[in-house]
Amino acid sequence: MSQTIAHKTLHGPTPECLGPVTSEEARLLEKLDLIRLPRHVAVIMDGNGRWAQKRHLPRIAGHRQGTQSARTTIETCARLKIEALTLYAFSVENWRRPKTEIDFLMQLLREYLKKEMPLLQKNEIRMRFLGRIHELPAAVQKDVRDAMEKTAGNKGMVLCVALNYGGRAEIVDAMNTVLREQSGIAAPAPITEEHLSRHLYTEGLPDPDLLIRTSGEMRVSNFLLWQIAYAEIFVTETLWPDFNRARLLEALVEFQKRERRYGGIREGLPATEKPARVAGE
């Protein structure tokens, strides 16, 4: 059962929590308000194949290098006390890829979970997996369950790995759960947003405030379609294997420049005056 996260407002992080920083990271940290960080960051980790192709390497080399970027992003977000981080690791559409690549990705995930467990425990990170996990190979399912059990007692950041995930599939699964609940009820109650949200894979988590996409592609790729309704989107040309701590800090700085109104208008602005930008326009 998932646990609802309380919004942390006290004892925020300090720049020192990141340890030694580069001159570029130091400049970005000066611009960053560490008490106004997003509660939930979601990342579409794109560009592994192109990174490898540019270097005349096999695609799997890009995927392996991408695990280093994942490690950096996870540890940095945990140290900054961001409440939740969701990484898009494998989509329902990715089964169309060559079997050799799929097998490598599954093996890489298994290796990663074992190798990074000390890091997860050290940073008090709690793991969750979003998607149709029951469709994964049996060995992967076991490692996923083990990772969740081993980190269940941790009190820090929730790390969600979207695995065999699709935004449309998630909504379909949630609706089917609701229908099963209401089966046999003569006059079922109308379905509300709150009701449906309780049956999404992300139940108990705040919706993402910031969605980061690497590699410059301008699409959301069936990722968290319900949850990112009001997320700020940051797209960078950087390919995922090159996404380092400075690029993450850059995304956080950009996030804090955005004015978030959730479809409303600024307080004190006359209703007849159209704001410069409204989310969704």
Secondary structure as GFF3:
##gff-version 3
##sequence-region A 1 281
A	DSSP	three_ten_helix	15	18	.	.	.	ID=ss1
A	DSSP	alpha_helix	23	31	.	.	.	ID=ss2
A	DSSP	beta_strand	40	44	.	.	.	ID=ss3
A	DSSP	alpha_helix	48	54	.	.	.	ID=ss4
A	DSSP	alpha_helix	59	79	.	.	.	ID=ss5
A	DSSP	beta_strand	84	91	.	.	.	ID=ss6
A	DSSP	three_ten_helix	92	96	.	.	.	ID=ss7
A	DSSP	alpha_helix	99	122	.	.	.	ID=ss8
A	DSSP	beta_strand	126	130	.	.	.	ID=ss9
A	DSSP	three_ten_helix	133	135	.	.	.	ID=ss10
A	DSSP	alpha_helix	138	151	.	.	.	ID=ss11
A	DSSP	beta_strand	158	165	.	.	.	ID=ss12
A	DSSP	alpha_helix	167	182	.	.	.	ID=ss13
A	DSSP	alpha_helix	193	197	.	.	.	ID=ss14
A	DSSP	beta_strand	210	213	.	.	.	ID=ss15
A	DSSP	beta_strand	232	235	.	.	.	ID=ss16
A	DSSP	three_ten_helix	240	242	.	.	.	ID=ss17
A	DSSP	alpha_helix	245	257	.	.	.	ID=ss18
###
